[in-house]
Amino acid sequence: MNTKLTLNLNKHIIESAKDYAKSHKVSLSQLIENYLNSLTQKNEKEIKVSPLVESLTGVIPSEQDADFRKNYYEYLNKKYS
């Protein structure tokens, strides 16, 4: 069921939103409805990670880890010496 809603917005914002809606071939009402829907549905949709993916979390060391770089350099130095 559709219900009418009155909003008070800055005129410049309304004009920009109309231009955006027109360029994306959607009505301003549909654009606002989609936006509000995405805001309200965001909390209900939690991204579930599979146990396999969760078990792999943190396996790859950070590139910013100084010890990792030092250890890798030492490994390569031994390997090719």
Residue pairs with C-beta under 8 A, 6 or more apart in sequence:
17 28
17 31
17 32
18 28
20 31
21 27
21 28
21 30
21 31
24 31
26 34
61 68
62 68
63 69
